[in-house]
Amino acid sequence: MPRAKSYRAVFFEVEPWEREALSSSLADLELAFREEPLSSGTCGLAEGAAVVSVFIRSRIDQAVIDCLPDLRLLVSRSTGFDHIDLPACDRRGIPVCNVPFYGENTVAEHTFALILALSRNVHKAYQRTSRGDFTLEGLRGWDLKGRTIGVVGAGSIGLHVIRIAKGFGMEVLAHDARENRLMAEVLGFRYVPLDELLAQSDIVTLQVPHSVRTHHLIDREALQKMKPGALLINTARGGILDTNALVWALDQGIVGGAGLDVLEGEELISEEKELLSDQVAEDKLRVLLQNHILMHRSNVVITPHIGFFSEEALQRIIDVTVSNVRNWLGGHPENVVNDPQGGLS
C-alpha cells in the first residue's frame, strides 16, 4: 500500500478553523483547502486528488466524477448525501463516506428554537423592541404543554425531538417507515399513519432524510390534511417540502406559521452566477421566488441552515471525517453509504 504522503486530499467548503484542525490531524497527507463548493466549474481545483471532502453546498454529479480521474475516496462532512450521485461513484468504485451521527441533539434543539420563536412570537417581539416599541399588541403566544407535536421521521434526530417535547409536557405522534415499538413505550409516544399525524398535530416537524421517496413528501395534498393553524417546522432538507404548496397553505390559513432552517433550492440563493445560468431551470427560479416571498412573511421564521452549527457538533464532524480518511487508508473504510465495485488498491 502506498504511503499516505503520496495521496493528495482536497477539502472544499472549509472554514479557517477547520483548516487548522484537519491540518494537524492529517499532516501526513498532501492537503489543499478551498472555501468554495465543489462543482463541475470548480473540479479543476481538485486535480490529482485521491481524496476529496465536501459539505452540503457541493454538487457531485457524473460530470464532476468524470473530471476527477484520480479520485478514490469521497468524504462528505454531513449526514445527508443527497448532493452526491452515488451510482456514478459506484461505477468508478469510489466509496462515499458520511458522518452518520454528530448533531442529533443539536438539530433537535434548533427545532425547538424555531417552534418557540413562532409559538411565543419571539421574532416579532425582537423586531419591535429593537425599534423602542414595547407594546404587547399582537404578541400573545401559546403554551406547548398539552399540545400535540407530530414528528415525521423518528430516527436519531426525531427521537431527540420527542424527548424534548415530552419535557415540555407535550403529546407526541410519530410517523416512520421503521417503527421502534420499544422506544415508543419508553418515551411515551404513538406511531400513526402520516394522514392522522397531519390532522391531529398542533405542530408538525420534519426529520426525515431527503431521497427520491421523500421528495415533496409534504405537498399541497398533505398540507390540506393539516390541522388548521398548525405550525410546520423543517430542519431536515428543503426538498422534503414543496415550497409552492407551503406559500399556498400559508395564504389559505391552513398553516399558521412555518419555521424553516432549510429551503428548497437553498444552494442557489447564495450563488449569483448560478442564478444567471441558462442551466437553471424555470421551476428552480420559481422556487427561489417563492423562497423570497417566505422571507418577508411575519409568520415565517427562516434560519440559514444552522441547525447543526454548534461547537460540539462541528468538532464531532471533524473527528469522524478524519477517522473516515484514516480507516480508508488502512484498508477498512467505515461509514460507507454506497456500494462501490472496488476500493483501495
C-alpha positions in Angstrom: 0.0 0.0 0.0 1.4 3.4 -0.9 2.4 5.7 1.9 -0.2 8.3 2.9 2.1 11.2 1.9 1.7 10.1 -1.7 -2.0 11.0 -1.5 -3.4 14.4 -2.3 -6.5 15.4 -0.4 -8.6 18.4 -1.2 -11.3 19.7 1.2 -14.0 22.0 -0.2 -16.3 24.4 1.7 -13.7 24.7 4.5 -13.7 27.4 7.2 -10.4 28.7 8.7 -10.9 26.8 12.0 -11.5 23.5 10.1 -8.3 24.0 8.1 -6.3 24.2 11.3 -7.9 21.1 12.8 -7.6 19.0 9.7 -4.0 20.0 9.0 -2.9 18.8 12.4 -4.8 15.6 12.2 -3.9 14.7 8.6 -0.4 16.1 8.4 0.9 13.0 6.6 -1.3 13.8 3.5 -0.7 16.4 0.9 -3.6 18.7 1.8 -5.3 21.6 0.0 -8.3 23.6 1.2 -10.9 25.6 -0.7 -13.7 27.8 0.6 -15.9 27.3 -2.5 -18.1 24.2 -3.0 -17.1 21.5 -5.5 -19.0 21.6 -8.8 -18.3 21.0 -12.5 -17.0 24.6 -12.6 -14.5 24.1 -9.7 -13.5 20.5 -10.1 -10.2 21.6 -11.6 -9.2 22.7 -8.1 -9.1 19.0 -7.1 -6.8 17.9 -9.9 -4.7 14.9 -8.9 -6.7 14.4 -5.7 -7.2 10.8 -4.5 -9.3 12.0 -1.5 -11.9 14.8 -1.8 -14.1 16.0 1.1 -17.2 18.2 0.6 -20.1 19.7 2.5 -23.7 20.2 1.6 -23.4 23.0 -1.0 -21.2 20.9 -3.3 -23.0 19.1 -6.1 -21.2 15.8 -7.1 -22.7 14.6 -10.3 -21.4 12.5 -13.2 -19.6 15.5 -14.7 -17.7 16.1 -11.5 -16.8 12.4 -11.2 -15.6 12.4 -14.8 -13.5 15.5 -14.1 -11.6 13.7 -11.3 -9.8 10.6 -12.8 -7.6 10.2 -9.7 -10.4 10.3 -7.2 -10.5 7.2 -5.0 -12.4 8.3 -1.8 -15.2 10.9 -1.4 -15.9 12.0 2.1 -19.0 14.2 2.9 -18.8 16.1 6.2 -22.6 15.7 6.6 -25.1 13.0 7.5 -27.2 13.6 4.3 -25.7 12.6 1.0 -28.4 13.7 -1.5 -25.9 16.1 -3.0 -23.9 13.2 -4.3 -24.6 10.9 -7.3 -24.0 7.6 -5.6 -24.5 5.4 -8.8 -21.8 7.5 -10.6 -19.4 6.8 -7.7 -20.4 3.1 -7.7 -19.5 2.7 -11.3 -16.0 4.1 -10.6 -15.5 2.0 -7.5 -15.3 5.2 -5.3 -16.5 4.7 -1.7 -18.5 7.6 -0.3 -18.4 8.1 3.4 -20.5 10.4 5.6 -20.8 11.4 9.2 -23.8 9.4 10.3 -24.1 10.9 13.8 -22.9 14.2 15.0 -25.7 16.6 15.7 -28.8 14.7 16.7 -29.4 16.7 19.9 -28.1 19.9 18.2 -30.6 19.8 15.4 -33.4 18.8 17.8 -32.6 21.8 20.0 -32.7 24.1 17.0 -36.1 22.6 16.0 -37.5 23.8 19.3 -35.8 27.2 18.9 -37.9 27.6 15.8 -41.0 26.3 17.5 -40.7 28.7 20.4 -39.9 31.7 18.1 -43.3 31.1 16.5 -45.4 30.0 19.4 -44.2 32.9 21.6 -43.7 35.5 18.8 -40.1 36.0 19.8 -39.0 37.2 16.3 -41.8 39.8 16.2 -41.1 41.0 19.7 -37.4 41.4 19.0 -38.1 43.4 15.9 -40.5 45.6 17.8 -38.3 46.3 20.8 -35.3 47.0 18.6 -37.3 50.0 17.5 -38.0 51.0 21.0 -41.6 49.8 20.9 -42.6 47.7 24.0 -46.3 47.4 23.3 -47.8 43.9 23.6 -50.5 44.1 20.9 -50.3 41.0 18.6 -47.6 39.3 20.6 -49.8 36.9 22.6 -48.4 33.4 22.4 -49.5 29.9 23.4 -48.1 27.2 25.6 -46.5 24.0 24.4 -47.7 22.0 27.4 -50.7 19.9 26.4 -50.2 20.5 22.7 -49.6 17.7 20.2 -46.5 17.6 18.1 -46.2 15.3 15.1 -42.7 14.1 14.3 -42.3 12.9 10.7 -39.2 10.7 10.9 -38.5 9.1 14.3 -34.8 8.4 13.7 -31.9 9.6 15.8 -32.8 13.3 15.5 -36.5 12.6 15.7 -36.1 10.7 18.9 -34.3 13.7 20.4 -37.1 15.9 19.4 -39.5 13.6 21.1 -37.5 13.6 24.3 -37.5 17.4 24.4 -41.2 17.5 23.6 -42.0 15.2 26.5 -40.0 17.5 28.7 -42.4 20.3 27.7 -45.4 18.1 28.6 -46.5 17.6 25.0 -48.3 14.7 23.4 -46.3 13.1 20.7 -47.3 11.4 17.5 -44.7 9.9 15.1 -44.6 8.6 11.6 -41.7 6.5 10.3 -41.2 3.7 7.8 -39.5 1.7 10.5 -41.2 1.6 13.9 -39.4 1.1 17.2 -42.1 -0.1 19.5 -39.8 -0.3 22.5 -38.7 3.3 22.1 -42.4 4.3 21.7 -43.2 2.6 25.0 -40.2 4.0 26.9 -40.6 7.6 25.6 -44.4 7.6 25.6 -45.4 8.4 22.0 -47.6 6.7 19.4 -46.8 5.7 15.8 -49.6 6.7 13.4 -50.2 7.0 9.7 -49.0 10.3 8.1 -52.5 11.5 7.4 -53.5 11.0 11.0 -50.4 12.8 12.3 -51.1 15.8 10.0 -54.7 16.0 11.1 -54.1 15.8 14.8 -50.9 17.8 15.4 -50.6 21.4 16.5 -47.0 21.3 15.3 -45.6 19.1 12.5 -41.8 18.8 12.4 -39.9 17.1 9.5 -36.9 14.9 10.5 -36.6 12.6 7.5 -33.7 12.3 5.1 -34.2 13.6 1.6 -34.5 11.0 -1.1 -36.5 10.2 -4.2 -39.1 8.6 -1.9 -39.3 11.7 0.4 -39.0 14.5 -2.2 -42.0 16.8 -1.7 -43.4 14.4 0.9 -45.2 17.4 2.2 -47.0 18.7 -0.9 -50.3 20.5 -1.4 -52.4 17.4 -0.8 -50.5 16.7 2.5 -50.8 20.3 3.7 -54.6 20.3 3.1 -54.8 17.5 5.7 -53.1 19.5 8.4 -54.9 20.8 11.4 -55.9 24.4 10.6 -53.5 26.9 12.0 -50.8 24.3 12.9 -47.1 25.1 12.7 -44.8 23.4 10.2 -41.1 23.1 11.0 -38.4 21.8 8.7 -34.8 21.3 9.9 -34.2 18.3 7.6 -33.8 19.1 3.9 -35.6 21.7 1.8 -36.7 19.2 -0.9 -39.0 17.4 1.5 -41.3 20.3 1.5 -43.0 21.7 -1.7 -42.3 25.4 -1.4 -45.0 26.5 -3.8 -47.5 24.4 -1.8 -46.4 26.0 1.5 -46.9 29.5 0.2 -50.4 28.5 -0.9 -51.1 26.9 2.5 -50.0 30.0 4.4 -52.1 32.1 2.1 -55.1 29.9 2.8 -54.5 30.0 6.6 -54.2 26.2 6.7 -50.6 26.5 8.1 -50.4 29.1 10.9 -46.7 29.6 10.7 -43.5 27.9 9.4 -40.0 27.6 10.9 -37.5 26.7 8.2 -33.8 26.1 8.7 -33.6 24.6 5.2 -35.1 25.8 1.9 -35.7 24.1 -1.3 -33.0 25.2 -3.8 -31.1 26.9 -1.0 -27.8 26.1 -2.7 -28.7 28.6 -5.5 -29.6 31.5 -3.2 -26.0 32.4 -2.4 -24.7 31.6 -5.8 -25.4 34.6 -8.0 -23.7 33.2 -11.0 -25.9 30.1 -10.8 -29.0 32.3 -10.8 -27.9 33.8 -14.1 -27.0 30.5 -15.7 -29.0 29.1 -18.6 -28.8 25.7 -16.8 -31.1 26.9 -14.0 -34.5 25.5 -15.0 -37.6 27.6 -14.8 -39.0 25.6 -11.9 -35.9 26.3 -9.8 -36.3 30.0 -10.5 -39.9 29.7 -9.4 -38.8 28.1 -6.1 -36.3 30.8 -5.5 -39.0 33.4 -6.0 -41.3 31.6 -3.5 -38.4 31.5 -1.0 -38.1 35.3 -1.2 -41.8 35.6 -0.6 -41.5 33.4 2.5 -38.7 35.6 3.8 -41.0 38.6 4.1 -43.8 36.9 6.0 -44.4 37.7 9.7 -45.5 34.1 10.4 -42.4 32.5 8.9 -39.0 32.2 10.7 -36.1 31.3 8.5 -32.5 30.5 9.6 -29.6 29.8 7.2 -29.2 26.1 7.7 -27.6 26.4 11.2 -29.4 23.6 12.9 -26.2 21.6 13.0 -24.0 24.6 13.8 -22.8 24.2 17.3 -19.2 23.9 18.7 -19.7 20.4 19.8 -21.4 19.1 16.6 -18.7 20.8 14.4 -15.9 19.1 16.4 -17.7 15.7 16.0 -17.8 16.3 12.2 -14.0 16.9 12.1 -13.3 13.8 14.3 -15.4 11.5 12.2 -14.1 12.9 8.9 -10.5 12.3 10.0 -11.5 8.8 11.1 -13.1 8.1 7.7 -10.0 9.1 5.9 -7.7 7.1 8.3 -9.8 4.0 8.1 -9.8 4.1 4.3 -6.0 4.5 4.2 -5.9 1.4 6.5 -7.9 -0.6 4.0 -11.0 -0.7 6.2 -13.4 2.1 5.1 -16.2 2.9 7.5 -19.5 4.9 7.2 -19.7 4.0 3.5 -23.2 4.9 2.2 -22.8 3.4 -1.4 -21.8 0.1 -2.9 -18.6 0.7 -4.8 -17.3 -2.0 -7.0 -13.7 -1.6 -6.0 -11.7 0.1 -3.2 -8.2 0.8 -2.1 -5.6 -0.8 -4.3 
